[in-house]
Each structure stands twice: as C-alpha cells, then as structure tokens.
Amino acid sequence: MNNETLQASREWWSQKWLELLDSYRFKKRLERARNYSRQGNVLNIEFKGAKVLAKVQGSEPDPYKVSLAIDHFSEEEWGYVIETMSQRAIFAAKLLAGEMPQNIEEVFTANGLSLFPFTLSDVHSKCSCPDKANPCKHIGAVYYQLGDRFSEDPFVLFQLRGRTKEQIISDLRQLRGAKLEVTAPPTPEIKQPTQPSFSVNLGSFWEYQEPLESSLVVITPSGSETVLDVLGAIPLGKTEDDSLSITAGDVVTKSLDTVYKQVSQQAMLAAMNLGEG
C-alpha cells in the first residue's frame, strides 16, 4: 500500500493530524519516520493522562523513549465544550456511537478553542536520542502511529486535550438526559369521575313550588260533564214566549254555563299563582 492509498484510507480527523506533520520542511526525515512506523519500530504506545509515552527502536540496542503532549483544556473549558456538544443532537449521537462528527471543530471554535494543534510547536515532544532536531524520526514515527490510533478511536484526540472517552460519554449522557427531562411534557393526572350525590325527599317529590311561565300555559275547556249537565234543564214556568224555539230555561242555562267556565278558568289561574290577588 503506497503513501497516497494509506492516507486515503484514514479518517478525516486522522488525516488532519498527519497534515500537521507533513507540513514539516525536512521531507527526508519524515520519510524515515514513516518507514519506522510501518516497519514496527514503535514498540509500544501508552497514555499517561493527556501525555503519550512511547518506545521506538532505533539503531542502538536499547529503544529510545519518546514523550508527546499538547496543551489540554481546563475543566471549565471542557464544561463549555460538552454543553455545546449536547445542544447539537447530531454531535452527541455520533460521539456516543464512537464516530467523529465532520464539523466537530465548530464546537471548539465556538468556545475560543482549537481541537487540533495549529503548528508543530504546539505539540510538546521529547526523545532520548542524540538528534537535536525536533521532531526527530523517532518522534515522527510516533506521530504517524497516533494517526492510526485516531482512525481506530477518535476519542484518543480528545484524551490528548485532557478528557477521556468515558468522561465525555458520561457528561453527554447526563446533559442530554437532563434536557429530555426538562422538555418532556408532564404526565396528566387522570381523575376518576365522581358520582353526584342527591338527597331526595319522597314526601315533596311531586311538588313544584315555582310559578309556570304564563306564555306556556294553555287552558282548554273541559271535555267532561259539568254540574249544569248533571242538573239537566231548569224548570221554569211557561211564559208568553213559549211559542219560540228557545225557552226561558235554555236562556238561564246558557248564561250559567258562561259564568261557570269563567269561574273555572279563574280558579285554575289562582291555583297556579298566575291570577291577580
């Protein structure tokens, strides 16, 4: 696999890290460093906090000791970064899935920080070899190895800035969980329907104490027999007008019938409190 193919296979964040090293003007030294990395001269790499410690086999029997570090962010600065990450759901989702978001640098620049070093002078490195140049081929080999580590685990880059993978995931989950609790609608309380209680007085159940609306009251003549019907014709003496078809008794009965109906209506109105008096 040639150098171009190898670079194309790396993740973008790993490639960005290596671009910093590739900007170094001593290309021959970089070529030797790249060969050291490929040939397995980097015996081991371990992290001690935010510092990288490595052993690189050179021309001497004993391997050289290499240390590498970049300035880590303070607790307050990381607090701002994590808060900004939690506000962007896509960032939180990708990081929790172990993937580096494409524009993750926006989170850091929004807080006046930079995830990647600007120049090689921002990377503090030492090697126990006699070469006075920095980076030497042993340090360069560790640079390349770290690029591969970044491809495997993007959280290694965060670790160099002072925050481990476990800390970032824990903080993100805590902040995301707190935001979900705040935005979640409260569960409505379901009230059981209450049965209305009635007090029934059977003695006055059929009584109605309020007057009826007068416009709704219609009094119709009774269809049943009246007392006049029961008494029958009124026997009066014959007069000179007996030759007429209407007798004196009929006249009196008709007059009494009119009076009876008027009295009945007044009595009914009085009973319903609609009459006068």
Secondary structure, DSSP 4 states (H G I P E B T S, - for coil): --HHHHHHHS-HHHHHHHHHHHT-S-HHHHHHHHHHHHTT-EEEEEEETTEEEEEE--SSSSPEEEEEEEPPPPHHHHHHHHHHHHHSHHHHHHHHTT---TTTHHHHHTTT--SS-SSGGGEEEEESSS--SSS-HHHHHHHHHHHHHHHH-THHHHHHTT--HHHHHHHHHHHHHHHHHHHSPPPPPPPPPPPPP----GGGTT---SPPPGGG-------S--HHHHH-S------GGGGSSS-HHHHHHHHHHHHHHHHHHHHHHHHTT-S--
